[in-house]
Amino acid sequence: MHLASLRLTNFRACRDTHVRFGSNLTVLVGENASGKSAIIDALRLATYQVTGRQSAYLSPDSDLSRGSDTGTPIEISTRYSGLTEPEQALYLPKLVDTHDDLVYTATFATDPTVPRRSVTSWSVGEVGVEDPEPASRRRIAHVYLPPLRDALRDLDGHDQTQLFEVLRILVGGDEEKESAFVDAAAIHLAAIAKLDLAADARQQIQDYYSQAVPPSREHHIALNHRDRRLRHLAGLLRIQLSETDFPESDIATTGLGYASLLYISMIVLQLVKARESDLTLLLVEEPEAHLHPQLQLVLLDFLRGQAETSGDDAGGRQPAGKVQVIVTTHSPTLASTVSVRNIVVVARDSERQAWGTVTTALKDLPMAASDFRKVDRYLNVTRAALLFARVIVLVEGIAEMLLLPALARHYVKAETHGRADADAEFKRRMRQFHSATFINVEGVDFAPYLNLLLLGGPTRVDRVVVVTDGDPSTRNPLGAGESRRTAYEERFPEHVTAGRLIVSVGGTTLEAEMYRHPENEERLKTAFLSLHPQSVSQWDALVKAVGDGDESTRASIFAQAIKPRSRAQRSTGETSEETEVASPRPIHLDIGKGDFAHVIAEALEADTQSRMRIPAYLLAALEAATNPQVSERAATADQASPRDGG
């Protein structure tokens, strides 16, 4: 059995939110305040904590969705799938529903006149029948690890609670096994009282005490160990941690990261070994806390492996012991280490008066299996940042990544020039630029990223801009870039209409489009000669060939000049967007895209006064990334369309 879905009604920002989960591992990703913690807290309210102690409480004042009338009920509905035959016999879902899934709904009254004992009511099934077997719900539990957990305190406390839980589980209710351990410990504790120092202390106490009482009331003093139970014995032990071949030392000396890993490992050990529940949800907020990227990957792989191997059909003689892991994260590292099928994007969907939480389980996107595999391969740590973003700019390569930040400063400075609040507005728009996400796809295959961002139910982004070269050729005079634009706009027409998708196509290539404008020539020449100081003649030949040509001629000649002269050249360094290679040309500029862009960017950053003519096709990207009104306009466009709360 596993948690298949969760539906929240009137709970915080989750006015009508539907969340679907993977059977073993689900990673909830999204920006701050999108609703990830609300989903975790709802699961804490809908299931029992493994320890039996309640750790989450509902407050109508803070948990009822803003704008809802007082007295509006809050509902948390959980749906469980994959029940085994023994679980079917125990929970009997078919008594109330026609399907095999188990549905529990907790309804919380928010009317302050409702007695406390009547605030929470439970029903079973989609039809909402009063739960006749509330004890069965206790076999579905959770363990919650908060984002700011103190692993050192929990592991190194005087009572050693986590160690006791491990000992208790290993005993497994076997009284003989526990008694044997306690009795053996008692023998060792008794030996302490017989050591010389203890015996001397006993005698000294006896001597002084004897002088304080009358001889007729003489007492004998002895030192013995206390009777110890398993919990007390655990408190006598102390967990220590050290790297191999180093002396054991306090956990604190190894750092918070390794202490956190140890803590989580002990929790998982308890869950897997205890088998006290049919299903235990391990709810971990921000598992990346205190962990460097490599440890994050190891931890998530460990949790996934434990979830996949947990649980079996024991014929109903004991709980199945299934563990299902649900984590929230702000870490692109964690998001990139799992398949997108394990990721649920949590986003804020703008309504007319308030924000609402919507989710998209990426496994439900209408993509072919091959497309999922392609996205999994493409989504490295850097590109996984797009899962958390609202404004995304997709570019072909390193040149755009290096130049756009420098061009943004020039663009915003020009846009704010002459305003009374120019300095403040410049800073505001640059903050907006730094909040956008730029993704280098290292090629021209933008489709997998667009599928990930734009397919599916609720809107997850405010704007996506594709920046691509025109790449005209003899076979395709209009250019491959225009073909890409047509394909993307036909696939996502509603997003184009809403202004959410912009495909910006250059005439040729980035470098050639910059050379298109004569006012940029001197800066480009300086950049080229700084890389190739002995190549003045090549640049002069370019200038001569351009002559008095118009802007299109300038761009075309420059684009031809920077193409590799042979297929061998193209395979050894910079890529070429042209598939046909002409015979050797009289003009050739050996420009490495990354190096050339880097030099230009440095020059732009060093000289903030000179104007740079920005290629027209880059303006859309810069406007989307620097204008805070972009998000507001996208939200306004959404208001005219129906809402999907799930």
C-alpha positions as CSV (number, residue, x, y, z in Angstrom):
1,M,0.0,0.0,0.0
2,H,1.2,3.5,-0.7
3,L,-0.2,7.1,-0.6
4,A,-1.4,7.8,-4.1
5,S,-2.8,11.3,-3.7
6,L,-3.8,14.1,-1.4
7,R,-6.6,16.6,-1.8
8,L,-6.7,19.7,0.3
9,T,-9.7,22.0,0.6
10,N,-9.6,25.4,2.3
11,F,-6.2,24.6,4.0
12,R,-3.9,27.6,3.9
13,A,-3.1,28.5,0.3
14,C,-4.4,25.1,-0.7
15,R,-8.0,26.1,-1.5
16,D,-8.5,23.1,-3.8
17,T,-5.2,21.4,-4.3
18,H,-4.6,17.9,-5.6
19,V,-1.2,16.2,-5.1
20,R,-0.2,12.9,-6.7
21,F,2.7,10.9,-5.2
22,G,5.1,8.2,-6.4
23,S,4.8,4.9,-4.7
24,N,8.3,5.0,-3.2
25,L,9.8,8.5,-3.4
26,T,8.4,11.9,-4.2
27,V,10.4,15.2,-4.3
28,L,8.3,18.3,-3.9
29,V,10.1,21.3,-5.5
30,G,9.0,24.9,-5.8
31,E,9.8,28.5,-4.8
32,N,9.4,29.8,-1.3
33,A,5.8,30.2,-0.1
34,S,4.4,28.0,-2.9
35,G,2.8,25.5,-0.4
36,K,5.3,22.7,0.0
37,S,5.2,22.9,3.8
38,A,1.4,23.1,3.8
39,I,1.3,19.7,2.0
40,I,3.7,18.2,4.5
41,D,1.7,19.6,7.5
42,A,-1.5,18.3,6.0
43,L,-0.1,14.8,5.9
44,R,1.0,15.2,9.5
45,L,-2.6,16.0,10.4
46,A,-4.1,13.2,8.3
47,T,-1.9,10.4,9.8
48,Y,-0.7,9.4,13.2
49,Q,2.9,10.0,14.3
50,V,4.8,6.7,14.8
51,T,5.6,7.6,18.4
52,G,1.9,8.1,19.1
53,R,2.4,11.7,20.2
54,Q,0.6,14.3,18.2
55,S,3.0,16.8,16.6
56,A,0.8,18.8,14.4
57,Y,-2.2,20.9,15.4
58,L,-4.8,22.7,13.3
59,S,-5.5,26.4,14.0
60,P,-8.6,27.8,12.3
61,D,-7.3,31.3,12.6
62,S,-4.1,30.6,10.7
63,D,-4.9,27.4,8.7
64,L,-8.3,28.4,7.1
65,S,-7.6,29.7,3.6
66,R,-7.5,33.5,3.5
67,G,-10.7,35.0,2.3
68,S,-12.8,32.0,3.4
69,D,-15.7,32.7,5.8
70,T,-15.3,31.6,9.4
71,G,-17.0,28.2,9.8
72,T,-16.0,27.0,6.4
73,P,-14.7,23.4,7.0
74,I,-11.2,22.4,6.2
75,E,-10.9,19.0,4.5
76,I,-7.8,16.8,4.1
77,S,-8.4,13.6,2.0
78,T,-5.8,10.9,1.5
79,R,-6.1,8.1,-1.1
80,Y,-4.1,4.9,-0.8
81,S,-3.5,2.5,-3.7
82,G,-1.9,-0.9,-4.2
83,L,-3.5,-2.6,-1.2
84,T,-2.5,-6.2,-0.7
85,E,-5.1,-8.9,-0.1
86,P,-4.5,-8.8,3.7
87,E,-4.8,-5.0,3.6
88,Q,-8.0,-5.3,1.5
89,A,-9.4,-7.6,4.2
90,L,-8.4,-5.3,7.0
91,Y,-9.5,-1.9,5.6
92,L,-12.4,-3.2,3.5
93,P,-12.5,-0.3,1.0
94,K,-15.0,-2.0,-1.3
95,L,-17.7,-1.8,1.4
96,V,-18.1,1.8,0.5
97,D,-16.5,2.3,-2.9
98,T,-16.5,0.4,-6.2
99,H,-12.7,0.7,-6.6
100,D,-9.9,-0.9,-4.7
101,D,-8.4,2.3,-3.2
102,L,-8.7,3.3,0.4
103,V,-9.9,6.9,1.0
104,Y,-9.8,8.7,4.4
105,T,-11.1,12.2,4.8
106,A,-10.5,14.4,7.9
107,T,-12.9,17.3,8.2
108,F,-12.0,20.1,10.6
109,A,-14.7,22.5,11.9
110,T,-13.6,26.2,12.0
111,D,-16.7,27.5,13.8
112,P,-15.5,28.7,17.2
113,T,-18.8,27.5,18.8
114,V,-18.1,23.9,17.9
115,P,-16.9,21.9,21.0
116,R,-13.2,20.9,20.9
117,R,-14.1,17.2,21.0
118,S,-16.2,17.7,17.8
119,V,-13.7,19.8,15.8
120,T,-12.3,16.8,13.9
121,S,-14.4,14.1,12.2
122,W,-13.3,11.2,10.0
123,S,-15.0,9.5,7.1
124,V,-14.0,6.7,4.8
125,G,-14.5,6.3,1.1
126,E,-15.4,8.8,-1.6
127,V,-19.0,8.8,-0.4
128,G,-18.0,10.0,3.1
129,V,-19.2,7.2,5.4
130,E,-18.4,7.6,9.0
131,D,-15.3,5.6,9.8
132,P,-16.5,2.4,11.5
133,E,-12.9,1.1,12.3
134,P,-10.9,4.2,13.5
135,A,-8.2,1.8,15.0
136,S,-7.2,0.7,11.5
137,R,-6.1,4.2,10.7
138,R,-3.3,3.9,13.3
139,R,-1.6,1.4,11.0
140,I,-0.9,4.3,8.6
141,A,1.7,6.6,10.3
142,H,4.3,9.2,9.7
143,V,7.7,10.4,10.9
144,Y,8.5,14.0,10.4
145,L,11.9,15.6,10.1
146,P,11.7,19.4,10.2
147,P,13.9,21.6,8.1
148,L,15.9,23.1,11.0
149,R,16.3,19.8,12.9
150,D,18.9,19.6,15.6
151,A,20.6,16.2,14.9
152,L,23.3,16.8,17.5
153,R,20.8,17.4,20.3
154,D,18.7,14.3,19.4
155,L,21.7,12.0,19.0
156,D,23.9,13.3,21.9
157,G,21.2,14.0,24.5
158,H,21.4,12.6,28.0
159,D,18.5,10.2,27.4
160,Q,19.7,8.8,24.1
161,T,16.2,8.4,22.8
162,Q,17.1,7.4,19.3
163,L,19.5,4.8,20.5
164,F,16.8,3.4,22.8
165,E,14.4,3.2,19.9
166,V,17.0,1.1,17.9
167,L,17.6,-1.2,20.9
168,R,13.8,-1.6,21.5
169,I,13.2,-2.5,17.9
170,L,16.0,-5.0,17.8
171,V,14.6,-6.6,20.9
172,G,11.4,-6.9,19.0
173,G,9.2,-7.5,22.1
174,D,11.2,-10.6,23.0
175,E,11.2,-10.4,26.8
176,E,13.9,-13.1,27.2
177,K,16.2,-11.2,24.8
178,E,15.7,-8.0,26.7
179,S,16.1,-9.6,30.1
180,A,19.4,-11.2,29.0
181,F,20.7,-7.8,27.9
182,V,19.6,-6.1,31.1
183,D,21.0,-8.9,33.3
184,A,24.4,-8.9,31.6
185,A,24.5,-5.1,31.9
186,A,23.7,-5.4,35.7
187,I,26.7,-7.7,36.2
188,H,29.0,-5.1,34.7
189,L,27.4,-2.3,36.7
190,A,27.8,-4.3,39.9
191,A,31.5,-4.8,39.1
192,I,31.9,-1.0,39.2
193,A,30.9,-0.9,42.9
194,K,33.7,-3.3,43.7
195,L,36.5,-1.3,42.2
196,D,39.0,0.2,44.7
197,L,37.9,3.8,44.3
198,A,34.3,2.9,44.8
199,A,35.1,0.7,47.8
200,D,37.2,3.5,49.4
201,A,34.4,6.0,48.9
202,R,31.9,3.6,50.5
203,Q,34.2,3.2,53.5
204,Q,34.8,6.9,53.9
205,I,31.1,7.6,53.8
206,Q,30.6,4.8,56.3
207,D,33.1,6.3,58.7
208,Y,31.6,9.7,58.7
209,Y,28.1,8.4,58.9
210,S,28.9,6.2,61.9
211,Q,30.0,9.3,63.8
212,A,26.7,11.0,63.1
213,V,24.4,8.3,64.5
214,P,24.2,6.7,68.0
215,P,25.8,3.3,68.3
216,S,22.5,1.8,69.1
217,R,21.2,2.8,65.6
218,E,24.3,1.8,63.6
219,H,23.6,1.3,59.8
220,H,25.7,-0.4,57.1
221,I,26.3,1.4,53.8
222,A,26.7,-0.4,50.5
223,L,27.2,0.7,46.9
224,N,25.2,-1.2,44.4
225,H,24.0,-0.4,40.9
226,R,20.4,0.7,40.3
227,D,18.0,-1.7,38.7
228,R,18.0,-0.6,35.1
229,R,15.5,-1.0,32.3
230,L,16.4,-0.9,28.6
231,R,15.7,2.9,28.4
232,H,18.0,3.6,31.3
233,L,20.8,1.5,29.9
234,A,20.5,3.3,26.6
235,G,21.1,6.6,28.5
236,L,24.4,5.1,29.8
237,L,25.7,4.7,26.3
238,R,26.8,7.4,24.0
239,I,27.0,7.4,20.2
240,Q,30.3,8.6,18.8
241,L,31.3,9.1,15.2
242,S,34.6,9.4,13.4
243,E,36.1,8.7,10.0
244,T,37.8,5.4,9.4
245,D,41.3,5.1,11.0
246,F,40.6,8.1,13.2
247,P,39.9,7.9,17.0
248,E,36.2,7.9,18.1
249,S,35.0,11.3,19.2
250,D,31.9,13.3,20.0
251,I,29.4,13.6,17.2
252,A,29.7,17.4,17.2
253,T,33.3,17.1,16.0
254,T,32.3,15.5,12.7
255,G,30.0,18.4,11.8
256,L,26.3,18.9,11.4
257,G,26.2,17.3,8.0
258,Y,27.3,13.8,9.0
259,A,25.3,14.1,12.3
260,S,22.2,14.7,10.1
261,L,23.0,11.7,8.0
262,L,23.4,9.5,11.1
263,Y,20.2,10.8,12.5
264,I,18.2,10.1,9.3
265,S,19.9,6.7,9.0
266,M,18.8,5.7,12.5
267,I,15.2,6.9,11.8
268,V,15.1,4.8,8.6
269,L,16.5,1.8,10.5
270,Q,13.8,2.1,13.0
271,L,11.1,2.2,10.4
272,V,12.4,-0.7,8.3
273,K,13.0,-3.0,11.3
274,A,10.0,-2.1,13.4
275,R,7.2,-3.0,10.9
276,E,4.8,-1.4,13.3
277,S,2.7,0.1,10.5
278,D,1.4,-1.0,7.2
279,L,2.6,2.2,5.8
280,T,4.9,4.9,7.2
281,L,5.4,8.2,5.5
282,L,8.9,9.6,6.0
283,L,8.3,13.3,5.7
284,V,11.6,15.2,5.3
285,E,11.7,18.9,4.8
286,E,14.9,20.1,3.1
287,P,17.1,17.0,3.5
288,E,19.9,19.1,1.9
289,A,20.4,21.0,5.2
290,H,24.0,21.0,6.3
291,L,25.0,18.6,3.4
292,H,27.3,19.4,0.5
293,P,26.1,18.3,-3.0
294,Q,27.8,14.9,-3.0
295,L,26.2,13.9,0.4
296,Q,22.9,15.1,-0.9
297,L,23.0,12.7,-3.7
298,V,24.1,9.8,-1.5
299,L,21.3,10.6,1.0
300,L,18.6,10.7,-1.5
301,D,19.8,7.5,-3.2
302,F,19.8,5.8,0.2
303,L,16.3,6.9,1.0
304,R,15.0,5.8,-2.4
305,G,16.7,2.4,-2.0
306,Q,15.2,1.8,1.5
307,A,11.7,2.8,0.3
308,E,11.9,0.5,-2.7
309,T,13.0,-2.5,-0.7
310,S,10.6,-1.9,2.3
311,G,7.4,-3.7,2.9
312,D,6.2,-7.2,1.9
313,D,3.1,-9.3,2.1
314,A,3.4,-11.1,5.4
315,G,0.0,-12.7,5.0
316,G,-1.6,-10.2,7.3
317,R,0.1,-11.7,10.4
318,Q,2.0,-8.4,11.0
319,P,2.0,-4.9,9.5
320,A,3.6,-4.7,6.0
321,G,6.2,-2.2,7.1
322,K,6.1,-0.2,3.8
323,V,8.1,3.1,3.9
324,Q,7.3,5.9,1.5
325,V,9.5,8.9,1.4
326,I,8.2,12.4,0.6
327,V,10.8,15.3,0.7
328,T,10.6,19.0,0.0
329,T,13.7,20.8,-1.3
330,H,15.1,24.0,-2.7
331,S,18.1,22.1,-4.0
332,P,18.6,21.7,-7.8
333,T,21.2,19.1,-6.8
334,L,18.5,16.9,-5.3
335,A,16.1,17.6,-8.1
336,S,18.6,16.5,-10.7
337,T,19.5,13.2,-9.0
338,V,16.0,11.7,-9.4
339,S,13.9,11.0,-12.4
340,V,11.4,13.7,-13.3
341,R,8.8,11.0,-12.7
342,N,9.6,11.4,-9.0
343,I,9.2,15.2,-9.0
344,V,6.1,17.2,-8.1
345,V,6.3,20.9,-8.9
346,V,4.5,23.0,-6.4
347,A,3.6,26.5,-7.6
348,R,1.5,29.6,-6.8
349,D,-1.4,30.1,-9.1
350,S,-2.7,33.7,-9.1
351,E,-6.4,34.1,-8.6
352,R,-8.3,37.4,-8.5
353,Q,-8.0,38.0,-4.8
354,A,-5.4,35.6,-3.4
355,W,-2.7,33.1,-4.3
356,G,-3.6,29.4,-4.5
357,T,-1.3,26.4,-4.5
358,V,-1.3,24.1,-7.5
359,T,0.8,21.1,-8.2
360,T,2.0,19.1,-11.2
361,A,3.3,15.6,-10.9
362,L,5.7,15.5,-13.8
363,K,5.1,11.7,-14.2
364,D,1.6,12.7,-15.5
365,L,2.8,15.0,-18.3
366,P,1.6,13.7,-21.7
367,M,5.1,12.8,-22.9
368,A,6.4,9.6,-24.4
369,A,8.7,7.3,-22.4
370,S,11.6,8.3,-24.7
371,D,10.9,12.0,-23.9
372,F,11.1,11.3,-20.2
373,R,14.4,9.5,-20.6
374,K,15.7,12.5,-22.6
375,V,14.7,14.9,-19.9
376,D,16.3,12.8,-17.3
377,R,19.6,12.8,-19.2
378,Y,19.4,16.6,-19.9
379,L,18.4,17.7,-16.4
380,N,21.8,18.3,-14.7
381,V,22.3,20.3,-11.6
382,T,22.4,23.6,-13.4
383,R,19.3,23.0,-15.6
384,A,17.3,21.6,-12.7
385,A,17.1,25.2,-11.5
386,L,14.3,25.7,-14.0
387,L,12.0,23.6,-11.8
388,F,12.0,26.3,-9.2
389,A,11.7,29.3,-11.5
390,R,8.9,31.5,-12.7
391,V,10.8,33.3,-15.5
392,I,13.1,31.1,-17.6
393,V,15.3,32.1,-20.5
394,L,16.6,29.2,-22.6
395,V,19.6,29.9,-24.7
396,E,21.7,27.8,-27.1
397,G,25.2,28.1,-25.7
398,I,27.9,29.7,-23.6
399,A,28.1,32.9,-25.6
400,E,24.6,33.9,-24.6
401,M,25.1,32.9,-21.0
402,L,28.2,35.2,-20.8
403,L,26.8,38.1,-22.7
404,L,23.2,38.5,-21.4
405,P,24.2,39.6,-17.9
406,A,26.4,42.4,-19.3
407,L,23.9,43.3,-21.9
408,A,21.2,43.5,-19.2
409,R,22.9,46.2,-17.4
410,H,23.2,48.3,-20.5
411,Y,19.6,47.6,-21.4
412,V,18.2,48.5,-18.0
413,K,20.3,51.6,-17.8
414,A,18.9,52.8,-21.1
415,E,15.4,51.9,-20.1
416,T,15.6,53.9,-16.8
417,H,17.6,56.8,-18.2
418,G,16.0,60.2,-17.5
419,R,13.7,58.9,-14.8
420,A,13.6,60.8,-11.5
421,D,14.1,57.5,-9.7
422,A,16.5,56.1,-12.2
423,D,19.0,54.7,-9.7
424,A,16.3,53.0,-7.6
425,E,14.5,51.6,-10.7
426,F,17.8,50.3,-12.1
427,K,18.5,48.4,-8.9
428,R,15.0,47.1,-8.8
429,R,15.0,45.8,-12.3
430,M,18.5,44.2,-11.9
431,R,17.2,42.4,-8.8
432,Q,14.4,41.0,-11.0
433,F,17.0,40.0,-13.6
434,H,19.0,38.0,-11.0
435,S,15.8,36.2,-9.9
436,A,15.2,34.9,-13.5
437,T,16.8,31.6,-14.5
438,F,19.0,31.3,-17.6
439,I,19.5,27.8,-18.9
440,N,22.2,26.8,-21.4
441,V,20.8,23.9,-23.4
442,E,24.1,23.4,-25.2
443,G,22.4,23.1,-28.6
444,V,19.1,23.7,-30.2
445,D,16.9,21.0,-28.7
446,F,14.6,23.2,-26.6
447,A,11.6,20.9,-26.9
448,P,12.3,18.7,-23.8
449,Y,12.5,21.8,-21.6
450,L,9.4,23.4,-23.0
451,N,7.5,20.1,-22.5
452,L,8.6,20.1,-18.9
453,L,7.6,23.7,-18.3
454,L,4.5,24.1,-20.3
455,L,2.7,20.8,-20.7
456,G,0.1,19.6,-18.2
457,G,-2.5,21.2,-16.1
458,P,-2.0,24.3,-14.0
459,T,0.4,27.0,-15.1
460,R,3.7,26.7,-13.4
461,V,5.7,29.6,-15.0
462,D,5.1,33.3,-15.7
463,R,7.2,33.4,-18.9
464,V,9.5,31.2,-20.9
465,V,11.8,32.8,-23.5
466,V,13.6,30.8,-26.1
467,V,16.6,32.6,-27.6
468,T,17.9,30.9,-30.8
469,D,20.0,31.7,-33.8
470,G,18.4,32.0,-37.3
471,D,20.9,29.6,-38.9
472,P,19.9,30.2,-42.5
473,S,21.4,27.7,-45.0
474,T,21.1,27.0,-48.7
475,R,18.6,24.2,-48.0
476,N,16.6,26.4,-45.6
477,P,16.9,30.1,-46.5
478,L,14.5,31.2,-43.8
479,G,16.6,29.4,-41.3
480,A,16.4,26.5,-38.9
481,G,15.6,29.0,-36.1
482,E,12.3,30.0,-37.8
483,S,11.4,26.3,-38.2
484,R,12.0,25.8,-34.5
485,R,9.8,28.8,-33.7
486,T,7.0,27.5,-35.9
487,A,7.1,24.1,-34.3
488,Y,7.1,25.4,-30.7
489,E,4.3,28.0,-31.3
490,E,2.1,25.3,-32.9
491,R,2.7,23.0,-30.0
492,F,1.9,25.6,-27.3
493,P,-0.6,28.0,-28.9
494,E,-2.3,28.9,-25.7
495,H,0.9,29.9,-24.0
496,V,1.9,32.0,-27.0
497,T,-1.5,33.8,-26.9
498,A,-1.1,34.5,-23.1
499,G,2.4,35.9,-23.7
500,R,3.9,33.1,-21.6
501,L,6.0,31.7,-24.4
502,I,8.2,33.8,-26.6
503,V,10.5,32.3,-29.2
504,S,13.0,34.9,-30.3
505,V,15.0,34.1,-33.4
506,G,18.0,36.0,-34.6
507,G,18.8,36.6,-38.2
508,T,22.1,34.6,-38.2
509,T,24.2,33.9,-35.1
510,L,24.7,35.9,-31.9
511,E,28.1,37.3,-33.0
512,A,26.9,38.2,-36.5
513,E,23.8,39.9,-35.1
514,M,26.0,42.1,-32.9
515,Y,28.2,43.0,-35.9
516,R,25.1,43.8,-37.9
517,H,25.0,47.3,-36.2
518,P,27.9,49.6,-37.2
519,E,28.0,51.2,-33.8
520,N,29.2,47.9,-32.3
521,E,32.1,47.4,-34.7
522,E,34.8,49.1,-32.7
523,R,34.0,47.1,-29.6
524,L,34.0,43.8,-31.5
525,K,37.2,44.6,-33.2
526,T,38.9,45.4,-29.8
527,A,37.6,42.0,-28.5
528,F,38.8,40.1,-31.5
529,L,42.3,41.6,-31.5
530,S,42.7,41.1,-27.8
531,L,42.4,37.4,-28.5
532,H,44.3,37.4,-31.8
533,P,46.7,40.4,-31.8
534,Q,48.5,39.2,-34.9
535,S,45.3,39.0,-37.0
536,V,44.8,42.6,-37.9
537,S,44.9,41.7,-41.6
538,Q,41.9,39.3,-41.2
539,W,39.8,42.0,-39.6
540,D,40.8,44.5,-42.2
541,A,39.8,42.0,-44.9
542,L,36.4,41.7,-43.2
543,V,35.9,45.5,-43.1
544,K,36.8,45.7,-46.8
545,A,34.4,42.9,-47.7
546,V,31.6,44.6,-45.9
547,G,32.3,48.0,-47.4
548,D,29.2,50.1,-47.5
549,G,26.8,47.2,-47.2
550,D,23.6,47.4,-45.3
551,E,23.0,45.7,-41.9
552,S,21.9,42.4,-43.5
553,T,25.0,42.3,-45.6
554,R,27.2,43.0,-42.5
555,A,25.6,40.2,-40.6
556,S,25.7,37.7,-43.5
557,I,29.4,38.4,-44.2
558,F,30.4,38.2,-40.6
559,A,28.4,34.9,-40.1
560,Q,30.3,33.4,-43.1
561,A,33.6,34.6,-41.8
562,I,33.3,32.9,-38.4
563,K,32.2,29.5,-39.7
564,P,34.7,26.7,-39.6
565,R,36.4,26.0,-42.9
566,S,36.2,22.3,-42.7
567,R,34.3,19.6,-41.0
568,A,37.4,18.7,-39.1
569,Q,37.6,22.2,-37.6
570,R,34.0,21.9,-36.5
571,S,34.6,18.7,-34.7
572,T,37.6,19.9,-32.7
573,G,36.3,23.0,-31.1
574,E,33.4,25.4,-31.6
575,T,30.2,24.1,-33.0
576,S,28.7,25.5,-36.2
577,E,25.0,25.9,-36.9
578,E,25.6,25.5,-40.6
579,T,25.3,22.0,-41.9
580,E,26.9,22.8,-45.2
581,V,30.6,23.9,-45.4
582,A,31.6,26.0,-48.3
583,S,35.0,25.8,-50.0
584,P,37.8,27.8,-48.3
585,R,36.9,31.4,-48.0
586,P,39.2,34.4,-48.3
587,I,38.0,35.8,-45.0
588,H,38.2,33.7,-41.8
589,L,38.0,34.9,-38.2
590,D,39.0,32.3,-35.7
591,I,36.5,33.1,-33.0
592,G,35.9,30.8,-30.1
593,K,32.4,31.6,-29.0
594,G,33.1,31.4,-25.3
595,D,36.3,33.4,-25.3
596,F,34.9,36.1,-27.6
597,A,31.8,36.5,-25.5
598,H,33.9,36.7,-22.4
599,V,36.1,39.5,-23.7
600,I,33.0,41.5,-24.9
601,A,31.3,41.0,-21.5
602,E,34.3,42.2,-19.6
603,A,34.6,45.3,-21.9
604,L,30.9,46.1,-21.3
605,E,31.2,45.7,-17.6
606,A,34.3,47.9,-17.5
607,D,32.8,50.7,-19.7
608,T,29.3,51.4,-18.4
609,Q,29.0,54.8,-20.2
610,S,29.3,53.7,-23.9
611,R,26.2,52.5,-25.6
612,M,26.0,49.0,-27.1
613,R,23.4,48.3,-29.8
614,I,21.6,45.2,-28.6
615,P,20.4,42.8,-31.3
616,A,16.6,43.0,-31.5
617,Y,16.0,39.3,-30.9
618,L,17.7,39.6,-27.5
619,L,15.5,42.4,-26.3
620,A,12.6,40.1,-25.6
621,A,14.8,38.0,-23.3
622,L,16.1,41.0,-21.5
623,E,12.6,42.5,-21.2
624,A,11.2,39.3,-19.7
625,A,14.1,38.9,-17.3
626,T,14.3,42.5,-16.1
627,N,10.7,43.7,-16.0
628,P,8.8,42.9,-12.8
629,Q,5.6,43.6,-14.6
630,V,6.0,40.4,-16.7
631,S,4.7,38.2,-13.9
632,E,1.8,40.5,-13.2
633,R,0.8,40.5,-16.9
634,A,1.0,36.7,-17.1
635,A,-1.1,36.4,-14.0
636,T,-3.7,38.8,-15.4
637,A,-3.9,36.7,-18.6
638,D,-4.5,33.6,-16.5
639,Q,-7.5,35.1,-14.8
640,A,-9.5,34.8,-17.9
641,S,-9.0,31.0,-18.1
642,P,-10.5,28.3,-15.9
643,R,-8.6,27.2,-12.9
644,D,-7.4,23.6,-12.1
645,G,-6.8,23.3,-8.4
646,G,-4.7,20.1,-8.8
